Amino acid sequence: MTNKTYTPDWASLDSRETPEWYNDAKFGIFIHWGVFSVPAWRKIDNSLFGSYAEWYYASVYGNYRNNDDDFHEKHYGKDFLYRDFAPQFKAELFQPEAWAELFKASGAKYVVLTTKHHDGFCLWPTQNPHKQGWNSGDVGPKRDLLGDITGAVRDSGLKMGIYYSIIEWETNWSHRPEGGYFVPQRDREKFGIPEQNYADEILIPQLKELVQNYQPCLIFSDGGEWDLSEEYSQTKPFLSWLYNEAPNKDEVVVNDRFFKGMPGEHGDYYSTEYNDKEGFGVHHPWEESRGIGKSYGFNRAEQLEDYCTSQELINQLIGIVSKGGNFLLNVGPTADGRIPTLQQERLRDIGRWMAVNGDAIYGSDVCSRIKSDDAHCALTSKGDSDYLLTTRWPTEALRLQLVAGETPRTCTLLCQGEDIEVPFDIVEGALILHPLPWQFDRGLEYAYTFRLSR
């Protein structure tokens, strides 16, 4: 990175180059964990964002898009507040080193933890006076969950980032829910603060506290894009401080959800979620996030059919990377600190595939030298090589259109151990990859990668 000084205006802030590590990483792990992991419930709804269990406070306890009728009152009682779940969030089985080993085995290069979701609960022993009794150092685990995960992840050789909710349901107004608030009035009156004080007393102090104490490689902002003004969020002054003065200034990247009007306009990278919008191709770094199932937070309502298969997740990874994006795949741990077995299996399956095919993923770019109309095929490029990734074994010939003057010299199939050279022909500006017999015991599963070298 350069020693350039960034002033608090968009012309200057937008001129910052995204740190190279982010574009090379391609695959990361998201972790949604918190007090919402105790009830861990939201009835399955196939509408977009309709099954998020981390929204329990608003959408099960509260009435925002609530499709659970009287679930909370029936199981916990009408006088049981959402904050009463905090002592049950104990994380007594949490093993940060085991988590880090799993994430590394998945082939991911970075990890992002929800340090504070919209309920305002903090997963570190924050010194903020408004958060006393509402953080993991004071209640529940009574430990620095963020610090424990950060240490283990970095010791494993991965980068560590944070998610931080820009808004809090107990304080901030929104146009989205009827009546202007996501959670009941009794909770806002008991726990919220005057909204005009929030940015100065919680938002900016906590962001700086996190940066100074944990030096995250990434800050995933969220919720500010619904209603907050640019001025209220103080985004420009904060980013100017971050890029100029923070101890991690040369490494850190931020996304685009600090205020209304920011998405797709400002930020080191842009965020999409459960394919809610098209990616941004080569125009700007971007990242798609999703859960393995239909929720980010652990959801006891999910059944086997609600989870993506390993094949489906690898297909999504390939498709996102081939279009220029990163893939941030979420795990939702339980309140006692376990990552569910099925989620672990999905990550290890992806990691096994990445161990063979990762050369086509890490550090790759959108391919411009070869084209394919086959829906089962995707293409990436890196240096002098192009990569064809196909989810269907080529029992029939594959035809790829070559850009003029871009003729490969060799074609090899990526395998465990020694790669296999594959014959091909060039006919009228097209590369014809001949049908192949099935190869056994060479790590070939889910999708198959051919390296076309010049």
C-alpha positions in Angstrom: 0.0 0.0 0.0 1.1 3.6 -0.5 1.6 6.3 2.1 -1.2 8.3 0.6 -3.3 10.4 3.0 -7.1 10.0 2.6 -9.3 12.9 3.3 -12.9 12.5 4.5 -14.5 12.9 1.0 -15.5 10.2 -1.4 -13.1 11.3 -4.2 -10.2 10.6 -1.8 -11.7 7.5 0.0 -12.8 5.8 -3.2 -9.4 6.2 -4.7 -7.9 3.7 -2.2 -7.0 0.4 -3.8 -8.4 -2.7 -2.2 -5.6 -4.6 -0.5 -4.5 -7.5 -2.6 -5.1 -10.2 0.0 -8.8 -9.8 -0.3 -9.1 -10.3 -4.1 -6.8 -13.3 -3.9 -8.6 -15.0 -1.0 -11.9 -15.8 -2.7 -13.4 -18.0 0.0 -14.1 -17.0 3.6 -16.2 -18.3 6.6 -18.9 -16.2 8.3 -19.9 -16.9 11.9 -23.3 -15.8 13.3 -23.2 -16.4 17.0 -24.8 -14.6 19.9 -27.7 -14.5 22.3 -30.0 -15.4 19.4 -28.3 -18.8 19.4 -30.1 -19.7 22.6 -33.7 -19.8 21.3 -32.3 -20.6 17.9 -35.7 -20.6 16.2 -37.6 -19.1 13.3 -40.2 -21.0 11.4 -39.0 -21.8 7.8 -40.2 -19.3 5.2 -39.1 -19.6 1.7 -39.3 -15.8 1.1 -36.0 -14.0 0.8 -34.5 -13.4 4.3 -37.6 -15.0 5.8 -35.9 -17.8 7.9 -33.1 -15.8 9.7 -33.0 -17.1 13.2 -30.6 -14.3 14.3 -33.7 -12.1 13.8 -35.5 -13.8 16.8 -35.6 -10.5 18.8 -37.5 -8.8 16.0 -39.4 -11.6 14.3 -40.3 -14.2 16.9 -40.1 -12.2 20.2 -41.3 -9.2 18.3 -43.8 -8.8 15.5 -41.7 -7.9 12.5 -42.5 -10.5 9.8 -43.4 -12.8 12.6 -44.8 -16.1 11.3 -44.4 -18.0 14.5 -47.6 -17.0 16.3 -47.0 -17.4 20.0 -43.8 -19.4 20.0 -41.9 -17.2 22.5 -44.8 -16.8 24.9 -45.7 -20.5 24.7 -42.1 -21.7 25.4 -40.7 -19.0 27.6 -43.6 -16.9 28.9 -44.8 -13.4 28.2 -42.7 -11.8 30.9 -39.5 -13.5 29.7 -37.5 -10.7 28.0 -35.2 -11.3 25.0 -32.3 -10.1 27.2 -33.1 -12.9 29.7 -31.6 -15.4 27.2 -28.1 -13.9 27.8 -27.2 -16.0 30.9 -28.0 -19.2 28.9 -25.5 -18.2 26.2 -22.7 -20.0 28.0 -20.4 -21.3 25.2 -19.3 -24.0 27.6 -18.2 -26.4 24.8 -16.5 -23.7 22.7 -13.1 -24.8 21.4 -11.6 -22.0 19.3 -8.7 -24.1 18.1 -11.0 -26.7 16.8 -13.0 -24.1 15.0 -9.9 -22.7 13.4 -8.7 -26.1 12.3 -12.1 -26.7 10.7 -12.0 -23.3 8.9 -8.5 -24.0 7.6 -9.5 -27.5 6.5 -12.4 -25.9 4.5 -9.9 -24.1 2.3 -11.1 -20.7 3.5 -8.6 -17.9 3.7 -10.4 -15.5 6.1 -13.0 -15.6 8.9 -15.6 -13.0 9.9 -17.4 -13.1 13.3 -20.5 -11.2 14.3 -19.0 -9.1 17.1 -22.4 -7.3 17.5 -25.6 -8.1 15.7 -28.7 -5.9 15.6 -29.7 -6.9 19.2 -26.6 -5.0 20.4 -25.0 -7.8 22.4 -21.2 -7.7 22.1 -19.0 -10.8 21.8 -16.0 -9.0 23.5 -15.6 -7.4 26.9 -16.2 -3.9 25.6 -15.5 -0.9 27.8 -18.5 1.0 26.4 -20.6 2.2 29.4 -23.8 1.5 27.5 -22.9 -2.2 27.1 -22.1 -3.1 30.7 -24.0 -6.3 31.4 -24.7 -6.8 27.7 -21.4 -8.4 26.5 -19.8 -11.8 26.7 -17.3 -10.7 29.3 -20.0 -9.7 31.8 -22.7 -12.3 31.2 -23.1 -15.8 29.7 -19.6 -17.1 28.7 -17.8 -14.4 30.7 -14.9 -14.5 28.3 -13.6 -12.6 25.3 -15.1 -14.7 22.5 -13.8 -12.4 19.8 -10.3 -12.5 21.3 -10.3 -16.3 21.6 -11.4 -16.8 18.0 -9.1 -14.2 16.7 -6.0 -15.8 18.3 -6.9 -19.3 17.1 -7.7 -18.2 13.6 -4.5 -16.2 13.2 -2.4 -19.0 14.7 -3.8 -21.3 12.0 -2.6 -18.9 9.3 -5.9 -17.4 8.3 -7.0 -13.8 8.4 -9.6 -12.6 10.9 -12.3 -10.0 10.3 -15.4 -8.7 12.0 -19.1 -8.1 11.4 -20.5 -5.1 13.3 -24.1 -4.0 13.1 -24.3 -0.2 12.4 -27.7 0.0 14.0 -29.4 -1.4 17.1 -33.0 -2.4 17.3 -33.4 -1.1 20.8 -32.5 2.4 19.8 -32.8 3.1 16.0 -35.9 3.9 14.1 -36.6 2.3 10.7 -39.0 2.7 7.9 -39.2 -1.1 7.5 -41.4 -2.2 10.4 -44.9 -1.0 11.0 -44.7 1.6 13.7 -41.1 2.4 13.0 -39.3 -0.1 15.4 -38.3 -3.8 15.1 -38.7 -4.7 18.8 -41.4 -4.0 21.4 -41.7 -0.7 23.1 -41.0 -2.1 26.6 -37.6 -3.3 25.5 -36.7 0.0 23.8 -37.7 2.0 26.8 -35.8 -0.2 29.2 -32.6 -0.7 27.2 -32.4 1.8 24.4 -30.6 5.2 24.4 -31.7 8.5 22.7 -31.1 7.9 19.0 -29.3 11.3 18.6 -26.6 10.1 21.0 -26.1 6.6 19.5 -23.4 7.4 16.8 -21.2 9.5 19.2 -21.6 7.2 22.3 -21.8 3.7 20.8 -21.2 3.4 17.1 -18.0 5.2 16.5 -16.4 4.5 19.9 -17.0 0.8 19.5 -15.7 0.6 15.9 -12.5 2.3 17.0 -12.3 0.1 20.0 -12.5 -3.0 17.9 -10.0 -1.8 15.4 -7.5 -0.7 18.0 -7.8 -3.9 20.2 -8.2 -6.6 17.5 -7.0 -5.1 14.2 -9.4 -6.9 12.0 -8.5 -7.5 8.3 -12.2 -6.8 7.3 -15.1 -4.8 8.7 -18.5 -6.1 7.5 -21.0 -3.3 8.3 -24.7 -4.0 8.2 -28.0 -2.3 8.8 -27.0 1.2 8.3 -28.1 1.1 4.6 -31.7 0.8 5.6 -32.3 4.3 7.1 -29.2 6.0 8.3 -28.0 9.2 6.7 -24.4 9.6 5.6 -23.9 12.4 8.1 -25.4 10.5 11.1 -23.3 7.4 10.4 -20.1 9.5 10.3 -18.8 7.1 7.7 -16.4 9.5 5.9 -14.6 10.7 9.0 -14.4 7.1 10.3 -13.0 5.7 7.1 -10.5 8.6 6.9 -9.3 7.6 10.4 -9.2 3.9 9.5 -7.2 4.3 6.3 -4.8 6.9 7.8 -4.3 6.1 11.5 -5.5 2.6 12.3 -2.8 0.0 13.2 -4.2 -2.3 10.5 -4.7 0.5 7.9 -2.8 -1.3 5.1 -4.7 -4.6 5.5 -8.3 -3.7 6.4 -11.2 -3.7 3.9 -14.7 -2.5 4.5 -18.0 -3.1 2.7 -20.9 -0.9 1.8 -23.6 -1.0 4.4 -22.8 2.0 6.7 -25.6 4.3 5.4 -28.5 4.6 3.0 -27.1 5.2 -0.5 -23.8 3.5 0.1 -24.4 0.0 -1.3 -22.8 -0.4 -4.7 -21.4 3.1 -4.5 -18.7 3.3 -1.9 -16.6 0.8 0.1 -13.5 -1.4 -0.6 -15.9 -4.2 -1.6 -19.7 -4.5 -2.2 -21.9 -7.0 -0.5 -24.7 -9.3 -1.8 -26.7 -11.7 0.3 -28.5 -14.9 -0.7 -28.2 -13.7 -4.3 -30.4 -10.7 -3.5 -28.7 -8.9 -6.4 -26.4 -9.5 -9.2 -22.7 -9.4 -8.5 -20.5 -6.6 -9.8 -18.2 -8.5 -12.1 -14.8 -7.0 -12.7 -16.0 -3.4 -12.1 -15.5 -3.6 -8.3 -14.5 -6.2 -5.7 -17.6 -7.9 -4.3 -18.7 -10.7 -2.0 -21.7 -13.0 -1.8 -22.6 -14.3 1.6 -25.1 -17.0 2.7 -25.7 -19.7 5.2 -25.4 -23.4 4.6 -29.1 -23.5 5.1 -31.7 -20.7 5.0 -30.5 -18.9 8.1 -27.2 -17.4 9.3 -27.8 -18.0 13.0 -28.4 -21.6 14.1 -32.0 -22.5 13.5 -33.6 -25.5 15.2 -36.5 -25.3 12.7 -34.3 -26.3 9.7 -34.5 -29.8 8.4 -32.1 -31.7 6.2 -33.8 -30.5 3.0 -33.3 -26.9 4.1 -29.5 -27.2 3.8 -27.5 -27.0 0.6 -25.6 -30.1 -0.4 -21.9 -30.0 -0.7 -22.3 -30.1 -4.5 -24.6 -27.1 -4.4 -22.2 -25.1 -2.3 -19.2 -25.9 -4.5 -21.3 -25.0 -7.6 -22.1 -21.6 -6.0 -18.4 -21.0 -5.1 -17.4 -21.7 -8.7 -20.1 -19.5 -10.1 -19.3 -16.6 -7.8 -15.5 -16.7 -8.3 -15.9 -17.0 -12.1 -17.9 -13.8 -12.0 -15.2 -12.0 -10.1 -16.6 -12.3 -6.5 -15.7 -13.8 -3.2 -17.8 -16.3 -1.4 -18.4 -15.8 2.4 -20.1 -19.0 3.6 -21.7 -18.9 7.1 -21.8 -21.3 10.0 -24.2 -21.0 12.8 -22.8 -22.4 16.1 -25.0 -23.5 19.0 -25.3 -21.6 22.2 -22.9 -24.0 23.9 -20.2 -23.4 21.3 -20.5 -26.3 18.9 -20.6 -26.1 15.1 -23.3 -28.5 14.0 -22.0 -31.8 12.5 -23.7 -31.3 9.2 -22.2 -27.9 8.8 -18.8 -29.3 9.6 -19.3 -32.0 7.0 -20.1 -29.4 4.3 -16.9 -27.4 5.1 -14.7 -30.4 5.0 -16.2 -31.5 1.7 -15.4 -28.1 0.2 -11.9 -28.2 1.6 -11.3 -31.6 0.1 -12.4 -30.2 -3.3 -10.3 -27.1 -2.9 -7.2 -29.1 -2.1 -7.3 -30.5 -5.6 -8.9 -27.6 -7.5 -7.9 -24.5 -5.5 -5.4 -23.3 -8.2 -8.4 -22.3 -10.3 -9.9 -20.3 -7.4 -7.3 -18.5 -5.3 -5.9 -15.4 -6.9 -7.9 -16.0 -10.0 -9.6 -13.4 -12.3 -12.6 -13.4 -14.7 -11.6 -15.2 -17.8 -11.5 -13.1 -21.0 -9.6 -15.4 -23.4 -12.0 -18.3 -23.6 -15.8 -18.4 -23.7 -18.3 -21.2 -23.1 -22.1 -21.4 -23.6 -22.3 -24.6 -21.6 -24.4 -24.1 -18.4 -22.3 -26.7 -16.6 -19.0 -24.9 -17.3 -17.3 -21.9 -15.7 -14.0 -20.2 -16.5 -11.3 -18.4 -14.5 -7.8 -17.1 -15.4 -4.5 -16.7 -13.5 -1.4 -15.5 -15.2 -0.8 -17.4 -18.5 -3.3 -20.1 -17.6 -7.1 -20.4 -18.0 -9.2 -22.8 -16.0 -12.3 -24.7 -17.2 -14.4 -25.9 -14.3 -17.2 -28.2 -15.2 -19.8 -29.9 -12.9 -20.3 -32.6 -15.4 -17.7 -35.2 -16.4 -16.9 -34.8 -20.1 -18.3 -38.0 -21.5 -19.0 -35.9 -24.6 -16.7 -33.4 -26.3 -16.6 -29.9 -24.8 -16.3 -26.9 -27.2 -14.7 -23.7 -26.0 -14.5 -20.5 -28.1 -11.1 -19.0 -28.2 -10.3 -15.3 -28.5 -8.2 -14.6 -31.5 -4.5 -15.3 -30.9 -5.1 -17.0 -27.5 -4.3 -20.6 -28.2 -3.4 -22.9 -25.3 -0.3 -25.1 -25.5 -1.3 -27.8 -23.0 -4.4 -29.0 -21.2 -4.2 -30.8 -17.9 -6.8 -32.2 -15.5 -6.1 -31.3 -11.9 -5.9 -34.4 -9.7 -4.6 -35.6 -6.4 -0.9 -36.3 -7.0 0.2 -35.8 -10.6 -2.1 -34.0 -13.0 -3.2 -35.8 -16.2 -2.5 -34.3 -19.6 -5.7 -34.2 -21.8 -5.7 -34.2 -25.6 -7.6 -31.5 -27.4 -7.9 -30.1 -30.9 -8.2 -26.5 -32.3 -10.8 -26.3 -35.0 -12.0 -23.1 -36.6 -11.1 -20.9 -33.6 -12.5 -23.3 -31.0 -10.9 -25.7 -28.6 -12.4 -29.2 -28.6 -11.8 -31.2 -25.5 -12.3 -34.9 -26.3 -14.4 -37.2 -24.1 -12.6 -38.8 -21.2 -12.9 -42.1 -19.5 -13.8 -41.9 -15.8 -10.7 -41.6 -13.5 -10.9 -43.2 -10.1 -9.1 -42.5 -6.8 -7.6 -39.2 -8.0 -9.7 -36.8 -5.8 -12.2 -36.2 -8.6 -15.6 -35.2 -7.2 -18.2 -32.4 -7.4 -16.5 -30.5 -10.2 -13.6 -31.0 -12.5 -10.9 -28.5 -13.4 -8.8 -28.4 -16.6 -5.8 -26.0 -16.8 -5.2 -24.5 -20.2 -1.7 -23.2 -20.3 0.2 -21.1 -22.8 
